[in-house]
Amino acid sequence: MSAVQVPLSPPRRGRRPDPVVLHPVPLWEVTADPGDFHHALDVQMRRHGDTTYRLRKAILACGLEIDPHAITAWRTGAKTPQTPNSLAVLAAIERRYRLDPGYFDRRMGRWRALVGHAPKHVGSAESRRLAWHLPDDFQARSPLEQAKILDWVRTRVLSGGTEFRRYQSEMSRHKFGLRFDGNGPCWLQAPARLKTEMADLVRFKSNTLTEIGSERSGVWGEATAVQRTEHLALMLGALAAPVDGPVKGFGLARGRLTLGLLVFPTVWDWYVQWREQRRGFFAGWEAEMLLLGAAFTRERTGWIRQRPSLIEAVEPIEGLITSGDVERAQADWPAACERAHRHTLARYKEISRVARIHRDPFEPILPILEAQSPVGEYRKIAEEILARVPDRRRHPRQAAEAIRSFLMIRFGLHLGLRQKNLRELLVCLGGAKPRSERELERRKRGELRWSERDDGWEVFIPYVAFKNAGSAYFSKRPYRLVLPDLGGLYGWIEDYLANHRPALLKGAADPETFFVKTVKVTSRSAEFSQSGFYEAWRITIQRYGIFNPWTERGAISGLLSHGPHSVRDVLATHVLKLTGSYEQASYAIQDTPATVAAHYGRFLPQDKAALAAKLLNEVWAA
């Protein structure tokens, strides 16, 4: 059979493809700076005579891949580059047009981390946290340098960098505190009897009027009640945690837990020693818990002292409480309470002598406190946020979160409020009538409202809303401060209320607070919880506050993650450095001079000499 001959294809007609020009000659000079990325790319493509096809061909010649639809989307503003490959393409375009490195990136206003940027071996949850803090060329770096960067981000940014934060991060992986609110896994739920006892304790310490036939000393506010409940939940949870588990608890069955156990000195000794072994040393936390136990068993006013029925639920526990201990307590409850009272006070004194400071609250913000102007240094974080706010038209939610972060920092620096007062601050919207002082007292919250008298935004907070409401600072008078319109603050407040706050709410029920969460599908409420507000502040510091040498983002070198309470430290230290007056510093944080002297005196000695020298040197300048 003869071979089939295939006719040769005729030569292609038409002109040959144009060769790829490495650096096309610009057709005109740019006189006005294109402010945003999309406009800048469009201008530069037209200026160099590039079509989407021609530009993609040049990019392919550089060994990079790019979809032509992606270039069109970037040029029209439908999308922005969000992958390492996209940024490599941008760098190639900058080289093609002889633009400065980072020309497009600076105009992009990037609002999120790169997609697929973190190492492949990292879990998805950690990957999302890491990605924001990794340099754009992370994947192109050597394995040794990648490991160095990851270690820096994990220790200096995400975990907080301090010994306490690393300890806290490690311990928080294994939950053991009991839950009284019905949330959380079944194995952490407090039994019904214990819930009833805890409810009785909180009611006894929180009610406005003492129960008939009972006596008490001191009243718990809402925040104190939550805190005390959490502390007792940890103690009881440690007793119930398995002996052979990561927590290494006592292994007591949850059904045998009762607050009546707190009348036995052996229970207190086991708990404080368990904490000492877990941490490696005693801290002030154990001493405070012992004082709480002493208060519960105090004569006349102690809650446990007035609840002899608690002993009915107590059973002997091998290695902790003998049957003889239980019988003696049943026979003479006041004597058992007195033994517990004396024991906890004695242990408090012993532990106080050897307790070490586990958490230095100033360590994360030392670079700021040691600066000549702490407030001026912290202000750099707010300026960094504004420098990186994304375009509201294209990324409304991300822009709203950035402006919320900016206002959190600004309000913190101007007001010096505790987290609770700042988080729960209400707002009077749209020319509505401000809430009355009586209503705010009932709700124990403050309000941001427009003051016609002062022609400015006023923060009004009744004294009962403060943790230290009985302090001489307030003298039962409300806190009132008109915010200064500095740095365009009023404009940002009005923009937030008109545009960004609604973008965060997304049509959800308005909690009436000034600061609101980003409402998502899983959100139950738009109002910040204590932990939610802390985390929002902490993420703000991680993204905008901590200077990252690998990405060159962030405002302050050496800063570590911290929460909103640190701003009070900044304000008090700033006033101390300028005036040397504990009294004036106390005005900045609504506290007493004695409290300021006890907490912030460490920052004043070197500044005292400088203040004195300033006065003496005026003689020589005369």
C-alpha positions as CSV (number, residue, x, y, z in Angstrom):
1,M,0.0,0.0,0.0
2,S,1.4,3.3,-1.0
3,A,1.9,6.0,1.7
4,V,-0.7,8.8,1.9
5,Q,0.9,12.1,1.1
6,V,-0.4,15.0,3.2
7,P,-0.2,18.3,1.4
8,L,1.9,20.9,3.0
9,S,0.0,23.8,4.7
10,P,0.3,27.0,2.8
11,P,2.3,29.7,4.4
12,R,0.3,32.0,6.7
13,R,-0.7,35.2,5.1
14,G,-0.7,38.6,6.7
15,R,1.8,40.6,8.7
16,R,4.1,38.9,11.2
17,P,3.4,39.5,14.9
18,D,5.0,42.5,16.3
19,P,8.1,41.8,18.4
20,V,7.8,42.3,22.1
21,V,9.2,45.7,23.0
22,L,11.0,45.6,26.4
23,H,10.5,49.2,27.3
24,P,7.9,51.1,25.1
25,V,8.5,54.8,24.8
26,P,6.0,56.9,26.7
27,L,3.7,59.0,24.5
28,W,3.4,61.8,27.1
29,E,4.5,62.9,30.5
30,V,2.1,62.4,33.5
31,T,1.5,65.7,35.2
32,A,-1.3,64.7,37.6
33,D,-0.6,61.8,40.0
34,P,-3.2,59.0,39.5
35,G,-4.2,58.4,43.1
36,D,-5.6,54.9,42.9
37,F,-4.3,51.7,41.5
38,H,-6.9,51.2,38.7
39,H,-6.6,54.7,37.4
40,A,-2.8,54.5,37.5
41,L,-2.7,51.2,35.5
42,D,-5.1,52.6,32.9
43,V,-3.1,55.8,32.5
44,Q,0.2,54.0,32.2
45,M,-1.1,51.5,29.6
46,R,-2.5,54.2,27.4
47,R,0.6,56.3,27.9
48,H,2.8,53.5,26.6
49,G,0.4,52.5,23.8
50,D,-0.3,49.1,25.4
51,T,-3.5,47.1,24.8
52,T,-4.5,44.2,27.1
53,Y,-3.2,41.8,24.5
54,R,0.1,43.5,24.0
55,L,0.7,43.9,27.8
56,R,-0.1,40.2,28.4
57,K,2.3,39.2,25.7
58,A,5.1,41.2,27.3
59,I,4.3,39.6,30.7
60,L,4.4,36.1,29.2
61,A,7.8,36.9,27.7
62,C,9.1,37.6,31.2
63,G,8.1,34.0,32.2
64,L,5.0,34.9,34.1
65,E,1.4,33.8,33.7
66,I,-1.6,36.1,33.7
67,D,-5.2,35.8,32.5
68,P,-6.1,38.7,30.1
69,H,-9.4,39.1,31.9
70,A,-7.4,39.8,35.1
71,I,-5.7,42.8,33.5
72,T,-9.1,44.1,32.3
73,A,-10.5,43.7,35.8
74,W,-7.6,45.5,37.4
75,R,-7.8,48.3,34.8
76,T,-11.6,48.8,35.3
77,G,-11.5,48.5,39.1
78,A,-13.5,45.3,39.2
79,K,-10.7,43.5,41.1
80,T,-7.3,44.1,42.6
81,P,-4.2,41.8,42.7
82,Q,-4.4,39.4,45.6
83,T,-1.9,36.7,45.0
84,P,1.9,36.5,45.0
85,N,1.9,35.9,41.2
86,S,-0.3,39.0,40.7
87,L,2.3,41.1,42.6
88,A,5.1,39.6,40.5
89,V,3.1,40.7,37.4
90,L,2.8,44.2,38.8
91,A,6.5,44.4,39.4
92,A,7.1,43.3,35.8
93,I,4.8,46.0,34.5
94,E,6.6,48.6,36.7
95,R,9.9,47.5,35.1
96,R,8.4,47.6,31.6
97,Y,7.3,51.2,32.1
98,R,10.4,52.2,34.0
99,L,8.4,53.1,37.1
100,D,9.7,53.2,40.7
101,P,9.4,49.8,42.5
102,G,6.2,49.6,44.4
103,Y,4.5,52.3,42.2
104,F,1.3,50.3,41.8
105,D,1.4,48.7,45.3
106,R,1.5,52.1,47.0
107,R,-1.7,53.1,45.1
108,M,-3.5,49.9,45.8
109,G,-4.6,50.5,49.4
110,R,-4.4,46.8,50.0
111,W,-7.0,45.8,52.6
112,R,-6.3,42.1,53.0
113,A,-3.5,39.6,53.0
114,L,-2.4,37.8,49.9
115,V,-4.3,34.6,48.9
116,G,-2.2,31.4,49.1
117,H,0.6,33.3,50.7
118,A,1.3,31.3,53.9
119,P,3.3,28.1,53.9
120,K,1.5,24.9,52.8
121,H,2.2,23.0,56.1
122,V,0.4,25.6,58.2
123,G,-3.2,25.0,59.2
124,S,-5.9,27.2,57.7
125,A,-6.7,29.1,60.9
126,E,-3.1,30.1,61.6
127,S,-2.6,30.7,57.9
128,R,-5.2,33.5,57.9
129,R,-3.5,35.1,60.9
130,L,0.0,34.8,59.4
131,A,-0.7,35.9,55.9
132,W,-1.2,39.6,56.7
133,H,2.3,39.8,58.3
134,L,4.4,38.0,55.7
135,P,6.3,39.9,53.0
136,D,5.0,39.7,49.5
137,D,8.0,37.7,48.3
138,F,7.8,35.2,51.1
139,Q,7.4,32.2,48.8
140,A,10.5,33.2,46.9
141,R,12.8,33.3,49.9
142,S,15.0,30.5,51.1
143,P,13.6,28.0,53.6
144,L,15.9,29.3,56.3
145,E,14.7,32.9,55.8
146,Q,11.1,31.7,55.7
147,A,11.5,29.9,59.0
148,K,13.1,33.1,60.5
149,I,10.2,35.2,59.4
150,L,7.6,32.8,60.7
151,D,9.3,32.6,64.1
152,W,9.3,36.4,64.3
153,V,5.7,36.8,63.4
154,R,4.5,34.1,65.7
155,T,6.5,35.3,68.8
156,R,6.5,39.1,68.3
157,V,3.1,39.6,66.7
158,L,0.6,36.8,67.2
159,S,1.6,35.4,70.6
160,G,2.5,38.8,72.0
161,G,6.2,38.3,72.6
162,T,6.1,38.4,76.4
163,E,6.7,35.4,78.6
164,F,3.2,35.8,80.1
165,R,1.6,35.8,76.6
166,R,3.4,32.7,75.6
167,Y,2.4,31.0,78.8
168,Q,-1.2,32.1,78.3
169,S,-1.2,31.0,74.7
170,E,0.0,27.5,75.7
171,M,-2.4,27.1,78.6
172,S,-5.4,28.4,76.7
173,R,-5.2,25.4,74.3
174,H,-6.6,23.2,77.1
175,K,-9.9,24.5,78.4
176,F,-10.9,23.4,81.9
177,G,-13.0,26.2,83.5
178,L,-16.6,25.3,84.1
179,R,-19.4,27.1,82.3
180,F,-22.5,28.5,84.0
181,D,-24.1,30.1,80.9
182,G,-25.0,26.9,79.0
183,N,-22.4,27.6,76.3
184,G,-19.4,25.5,75.5
185,P,-18.9,21.7,75.3
186,C,-20.9,19.3,77.6
187,W,-17.9,18.3,79.6
188,L,-17.4,21.8,80.8
189,Q,-21.0,22.4,81.9
190,A,-21.5,23.0,85.6
191,P,-24.0,20.5,87.2
192,A,-27.4,21.8,88.1
193,R,-26.8,22.0,91.9
194,L,-23.6,24.0,91.4
195,K,-25.4,26.4,89.1
196,T,-28.0,27.0,91.7
197,E,-25.4,27.7,94.4
198,M,-23.5,30.1,92.1
199,A,-26.7,31.9,91.2
200,D,-27.4,32.4,94.9
201,L,-23.9,33.7,95.5
202,V,-24.1,36.2,92.7
203,R,-27.6,37.3,93.7
204,F,-26.4,37.8,97.3
205,K,-23.4,39.9,96.3
206,S,-25.1,41.9,93.5
207,N,-28.6,42.8,94.6
208,T,-29.3,46.4,95.5
209,L,-30.8,45.4,98.9
210,T,-29.4,42.8,101.2
211,E,-31.7,39.8,101.8
212,I,-33.7,40.0,105.1
213,G,-31.9,38.1,107.8
214,S,-28.5,38.3,106.0
215,E,-25.5,40.6,106.2
216,R,-22.8,41.4,103.6
217,S,-19.8,43.6,103.2
218,G,-19.5,45.2,99.7
219,V,-21.5,44.8,96.6
220,W,-20.4,43.3,93.3
221,G,-21.0,45.3,90.1
222,E,-21.8,43.4,86.9
223,A,-18.2,43.2,85.8
224,T,-17.0,42.1,89.2
225,A,-19.7,39.4,89.3
226,V,-18.5,38.0,85.9
227,Q,-14.9,38.1,87.0
228,R,-15.5,36.3,90.3
229,T,-17.7,33.7,88.6
230,E,-14.9,33.0,86.1
231,H,-12.3,32.7,88.9
232,L,-14.4,30.2,90.8
233,A,-15.2,28.4,87.6
234,L,-11.4,27.9,87.0
235,M,-10.9,26.5,90.6
236,L,-13.8,24.1,90.3
237,G,-12.8,23.1,86.8
238,A,-9.3,22.3,88.0
239,L,-10.8,20.0,90.6
240,A,-12.9,18.3,88.0
241,A,-10.2,18.0,85.3
242,P,-8.7,14.5,84.7
243,V,-5.5,13.6,86.6
244,D,-3.9,12.1,83.5
245,G,-5.0,14.8,81.0
246,P,-3.1,17.9,79.9
247,V,-4.5,20.0,82.7
248,K,-3.5,17.4,85.4
249,G,-6.4,18.3,87.6
250,F,-7.7,16.4,90.6
251,G,-10.2,14.2,88.7
252,L,-13.2,14.8,90.9
253,A,-16.6,13.9,89.3
254,R,-18.5,17.0,88.3
255,G,-21.6,15.8,90.2
256,R,-19.7,16.0,93.5
257,L,-18.7,19.7,93.0
258,T,-20.2,22.2,95.4
259,L,-19.2,25.6,96.8
260,G,-19.3,23.9,100.2
261,L,-15.9,22.5,99.4
262,L,-14.5,26.0,99.9
263,V,-14.9,25.6,103.7
264,F,-12.0,23.0,103.8
265,P,-8.4,24.3,104.0
266,T,-7.1,21.2,102.2
267,V,-9.1,22.3,99.1
268,W,-7.5,25.7,99.1
269,D,-4.0,24.2,99.6
270,W,-4.5,21.8,96.8
271,Y,-5.6,24.6,94.4
272,V,-2.9,27.1,95.1
273,Q,-0.2,24.4,94.9
274,W,-1.6,23.1,91.7
275,R,-1.4,26.6,90.2
276,E,2.2,27.0,91.5
277,Q,3.2,23.7,89.9
278,R,1.5,24.6,86.6
279,R,3.2,28.0,86.4
280,G,6.4,27.4,88.2
281,F,5.9,30.0,91.0
282,F,3.3,31.7,93.0
283,A,1.7,34.9,91.7
284,G,-0.6,37.6,93.1
285,W,-3.5,35.7,91.5
286,E,-3.4,33.0,94.2
287,A,-3.2,35.6,96.9
288,E,-6.4,37.3,95.6
289,M,-8.2,34.1,95.5
290,L,-7.3,33.3,99.1
291,L,-8.7,36.7,100.1
292,L,-11.9,35.8,98.3
293,G,-12.1,32.6,100.3
294,A,-11.5,34.5,103.5
295,A,-14.3,37.0,102.6
296,F,-16.7,34.1,102.0
297,T,-16.1,32.6,105.5
298,R,-15.9,35.9,107.4
299,E,-18.0,36.1,110.6
300,R,-21.4,37.8,110.1
301,T,-21.0,38.9,106.5
302,G,-19.5,35.9,104.7
303,W,-21.8,34.2,102.2
304,I,-20.6,30.7,103.0
305,R,-20.8,31.4,106.7
306,Q,-24.5,32.2,106.3
307,R,-25.2,29.0,104.2
308,P,-24.7,26.0,106.5
309,S,-26.9,24.0,104.2
310,L,-23.9,23.8,101.8
311,I,-22.3,21.0,103.9
312,E,-25.2,18.7,103.0
313,A,-23.8,18.3,99.4
314,V,-20.2,17.6,100.6
315,E,-18.9,14.0,100.6
316,P,-15.5,12.7,101.7
317,I,-12.9,12.8,98.9
318,E,-10.0,10.5,99.0
319,G,-6.7,12.4,99.3
320,L,-8.5,15.7,99.9
321,I,-11.3,15.6,102.6
322,T,-11.7,12.9,105.2
323,S,-15.0,11.7,106.6
324,G,-13.9,13.2,109.9
325,D,-13.5,16.6,108.3
326,V,-17.1,16.4,107.0
327,E,-18.5,15.3,110.3
328,R,-16.8,18.1,112.2
329,A,-18.1,20.7,109.7
330,Q,-21.6,19.2,110.0
331,A,-21.4,19.3,113.8
332,D,-20.2,23.0,114.0
333,W,-20.5,25.0,110.8
334,P,-19.3,28.4,112.3
335,A,-16.2,26.7,113.7
336,A,-15.4,25.1,110.3
337,C,-15.9,28.5,108.6
338,E,-13.6,30.1,111.2
339,R,-10.9,27.6,110.6
340,A,-11.2,28.2,106.8
341,H,-11.1,32.0,107.4
342,R,-7.9,31.9,109.5
343,H,-6.2,29.4,107.2
344,T,-6.9,31.4,104.0
345,L,-5.6,34.7,105.6
346,A,-2.5,32.9,106.8
347,R,-1.8,31.4,103.4
348,Y,-2.5,34.8,101.8
349,K,0.3,36.4,103.9
350,E,2.7,33.5,103.1
351,I,2.1,33.6,99.4
352,S,2.2,37.4,99.2
353,R,5.8,37.3,100.6
354,V,7.1,35.0,97.7
355,A,4.7,35.9,94.9
356,R,6.3,37.0,91.6
357,I,5.0,39.3,89.0
358,H,4.0,37.1,86.1
359,R,2.6,39.8,83.9
360,D,4.2,43.2,83.5
361,P,1.4,45.3,82.0
362,F,3.9,47.8,80.7
363,E,6.1,45.4,78.8
364,P,4.2,45.4,75.5
365,I,4.2,49.2,75.3
366,L,7.6,50.0,76.8
367,P,8.8,51.7,73.5
368,I,5.9,54.1,73.9
369,L,6.2,54.7,77.6
370,E,9.9,55.4,77.4
371,A,9.4,57.9,74.6
372,Q,9.6,61.6,75.4
373,S,6.0,62.0,74.3
374,P,4.1,58.7,74.9
375,V,0.8,60.1,73.5
376,G,2.6,61.4,70.4
377,E,4.2,58.0,69.9
378,Y,0.9,56.2,70.2
379,R,-0.7,58.6,67.9
380,K,1.5,57.2,65.1
381,I,-0.7,54.1,65.1
382,A,-3.8,56.2,64.2
383,E,-1.8,57.9,61.4
384,E,-0.7,54.5,60.1
385,I,-4.3,53.3,59.9
386,L,-5.4,56.4,57.9
387,A,-2.4,55.9,55.5
388,R,-3.8,52.4,54.7
389,V,-7.5,52.8,54.5
390,P,-8.9,51.1,51.4
391,D,-11.2,52.7,48.9
392,R,-14.7,52.8,50.5
393,R,-16.4,52.5,47.1
394,R,-14.7,49.2,46.3
395,H,-14.2,47.7,49.7
396,P,-16.9,49.3,52.0
397,R,-16.6,46.8,54.9
398,Q,-12.9,46.8,55.0
399,A,-12.8,50.6,54.9
400,A,-15.4,50.7,57.7
401,E,-13.2,48.4,59.9
402,A,-10.2,50.6,59.4
403,I,-12.0,53.7,60.3
404,R,-13.5,52.0,63.4
405,S,-10.0,51.0,64.4
406,F,-8.8,54.6,63.9
407,L,-11.6,56.0,66.1
408,M,-11.0,53.4,68.8
409,I,-7.4,54.6,69.1
410,R,-8.4,58.3,69.0
411,F,-11.2,57.9,71.5
412,G,-8.9,55.9,73.8
413,L,-6.3,58.7,73.7
414,H,-8.7,61.5,74.3
415,L,-10.9,59.9,76.9
416,G,-8.7,57.4,78.9
417,L,-11.7,55.2,79.6
418,R,-11.6,51.6,80.7
419,Q,-12.5,49.1,78.1
420,K,-16.1,48.6,79.5
421,N,-17.0,52.3,79.3
422,L,-15.5,52.7,75.8
423,R,-17.1,49.5,74.5
424,E,-20.6,50.3,76.0
425,L,-20.6,54.0,74.9
426,L,-23.9,54.8,73.3
427,V,-24.4,57.3,70.5
428,C,-27.2,59.8,69.9
429,L,-27.8,59.6,66.1
430,G,-29.4,61.9,63.6
431,G,-30.3,64.9,65.8
432,A,-32.3,62.7,68.2
433,K,-32.8,63.9,71.8
434,P,-29.9,62.9,74.0
435,R,-30.7,60.3,76.7
436,S,-31.4,61.7,80.1
437,E,-28.9,61.3,82.9
438,R,-31.4,59.1,84.8
439,E,-31.8,56.7,81.8
440,L,-28.0,56.5,81.5
441,E,-27.6,55.9,85.2
442,R,-30.2,53.1,84.9
443,R,-28.3,51.5,82.0
444,K,-24.9,52.3,83.6
445,R,-23.6,53.6,80.3
446,G,-22.3,56.8,78.8
447,E,-23.3,58.5,75.6
448,L,-21.7,60.4,72.7
449,R,-23.9,63.3,71.7
450,W,-23.7,66.6,69.9
451,S,-23.6,69.6,72.3
452,E,-25.3,72.7,70.9
453,R,-23.9,74.7,73.9
454,D,-20.3,73.8,73.1
455,D,-20.7,73.2,69.4
456,G,-18.9,69.9,69.6
457,W,-19.1,66.2,70.3
458,E,-19.6,65.5,74.0
459,V,-19.0,62.3,75.9
460,F,-21.3,62.2,79.0
461,I,-21.0,59.3,81.4
462,P,-22.8,59.0,84.8
463,Y,-20.5,58.2,87.7
464,V,-22.3,54.9,88.4
465,A,-21.1,53.5,85.1
466,F,-17.5,53.5,86.3
467,K,-15.7,50.7,88.1
468,N,-14.5,53.1,90.7
469,A,-17.8,55.0,91.0
470,G,-17.2,55.5,94.7
471,S,-13.8,57.3,94.1
472,A,-13.3,60.8,95.3
473,Y,-12.5,61.7,91.7
474,F,-16.2,61.6,90.8
475,S,-17.8,62.8,94.1
476,K,-21.0,61.3,92.7
477,R,-20.9,63.7,89.7
478,P,-21.0,62.6,86.0
479,Y,-18.0,62.6,83.7
480,R,-18.3,65.1,80.8
481,L,-15.8,65.9,78.1
482,V,-16.1,67.7,74.8
483,L,-13.9,66.0,72.3
484,P,-11.4,68.3,70.5
485,D,-11.7,68.7,66.7
486,L,-8.0,68.0,66.2
487,G,-6.7,66.1,63.2
488,G,-10.1,66.3,61.5
489,L,-11.7,64.1,64.3
490,Y,-15.2,65.5,63.9
491,G,-15.1,64.8,60.1
492,W,-14.1,61.2,60.8
493,I,-16.8,60.8,63.4
494,E,-19.5,62.0,61.1
495,D,-18.2,59.9,58.2
496,Y,-18.2,56.8,60.4
497,L,-21.8,57.5,61.6
498,A,-23.1,58.2,58.1
499,N,-21.3,55.6,56.1
500,H,-19.0,53.2,57.9
501,R,-21.2,52.2,60.9
502,P,-24.1,51.3,58.6
503,A,-21.7,49.2,56.5
504,L,-20.6,47.3,59.6
505,L,-24.2,46.7,60.7
506,K,-25.4,45.5,57.2
507,G,-29.1,46.0,58.2
508,A,-28.8,44.2,61.5
509,A,-30.5,45.4,64.7
510,D,-28.7,48.5,66.0
511,P,-27.3,48.0,69.5
512,E,-27.1,51.8,69.9
513,T,-23.4,51.7,70.8
514,F,-20.9,53.9,68.9
515,F,-18.6,51.0,68.2
516,V,-20.3,48.0,66.5
517,K,-19.0,44.7,65.3
518,T,-18.8,43.6,61.7
519,V,-22.1,41.7,61.2
520,K,-21.7,38.3,59.6
521,V,-23.9,35.4,58.9
522,T,-22.9,33.8,62.2
523,S,-23.3,37.0,64.3
524,R,-25.9,37.0,67.0
525,S,-25.5,40.6,67.9
526,A,-23.7,43.7,66.5
527,E,-22.7,44.7,70.1
528,F,-19.1,44.0,71.1
529,S,-18.5,41.6,74.0
530,Q,-15.5,42.1,76.3
531,S,-13.4,39.6,74.5
532,G,-14.5,40.8,71.1
533,F,-13.6,44.4,71.7
534,Y,-10.2,43.3,73.2
535,E,-9.5,41.2,70.1
536,A,-10.5,44.0,67.7
537,W,-8.0,46.3,69.5
538,R,-5.4,43.6,69.5
539,I,-5.7,43.0,65.8
540,T,-5.5,46.7,65.2
541,I,-2.2,46.8,67.0
542,Q,-0.9,43.8,65.2
543,R,-1.7,45.2,61.8
544,Y,-0.9,48.9,62.2
545,G,1.0,49.3,65.5
546,I,3.8,46.8,65.4
547,F,6.6,47.7,62.9
548,N,7.3,44.7,60.8
549,P,10.8,44.8,59.3
550,W,9.9,42.2,56.7
551,T,6.9,44.1,55.3
552,E,7.8,47.7,56.4
553,R,4.3,48.1,57.7
554,G,3.4,49.2,61.2
555,A,4.1,52.4,63.2
556,I,6.4,51.5,66.2
557,S,9.4,49.3,66.4
558,G,9.5,47.0,69.4
559,L,5.8,47.3,70.2
560,L,3.9,44.2,71.2
561,S,0.3,43.2,71.1
562,H,-1.9,44.7,73.8
563,G,-5.4,45.6,74.6
564,P,-7.3,48.9,75.1
565,H,-6.4,49.2,78.8
566,S,-2.8,50.1,77.8
567,V,-3.9,53.5,76.5
568,R,-4.6,54.5,80.1
569,D,-1.0,53.7,80.9
570,V,0.1,55.8,78.0
571,L,-2.0,58.8,79.1
572,A,-0.9,58.7,82.8
573,T,2.7,58.3,81.9
574,H,2.6,61.1,79.4
575,V,1.2,63.6,82.0
576,L,3.6,62.4,84.6
577,K,6.6,63.0,82.3
578,L,5.4,66.5,81.4
579,T,4.2,67.7,84.9
580,G,5.6,65.3,87.5
581,S,2.2,65.5,89.1
582,Y,0.4,62.4,90.2
583,E,-2.8,64.5,90.7
584,Q,-2.8,65.8,87.1
585,A,-2.0,62.3,85.8
586,S,-5.0,60.9,87.8
587,Y,-7.3,63.4,86.0
588,A,-6.4,61.8,82.6
589,I,-7.6,58.3,83.7
590,Q,-10.4,59.2,86.2
591,D,-8.5,57.8,89.2
592,T,-6.9,59.0,92.4
593,P,-3.3,60.3,92.8
594,A,-2.5,57.4,95.2
595,T,-3.5,54.8,92.5
596,V,-1.4,56.6,89.9
597,A,1.6,56.8,92.3
598,A,1.4,53.1,93.0
599,H,1.1,52.0,89.3
600,Y,3.2,54.6,87.4
601,G,5.8,55.9,89.7
602,R,8.5,53.7,88.0
603,F,8.4,56.0,85.0
604,L,8.9,59.3,86.9
605,P,12.4,59.2,88.7
606,Q,14.5,60.0,85.6
607,D,11.9,62.6,84.5
608,K,11.9,64.3,87.9
609,A,15.5,65.3,87.4
610,A,14.8,66.6,83.9
611,L,11.8,68.7,85.2
612,A,14.0,70.2,87.9
613,A,16.8,70.9,85.5
614,K,14.4,72.7,83.2
615,L,13.5,75.2,85.9
616,L,17.1,75.7,87.0
617,N,18.4,76.1,83.4
618,E,16.1,79.0,82.9
619,V,18.4,81.0,85.2
620,W,21.2,80.6,82.7
621,A,19.0,81.5,79.7
622,A,18.0,84.8,81.3
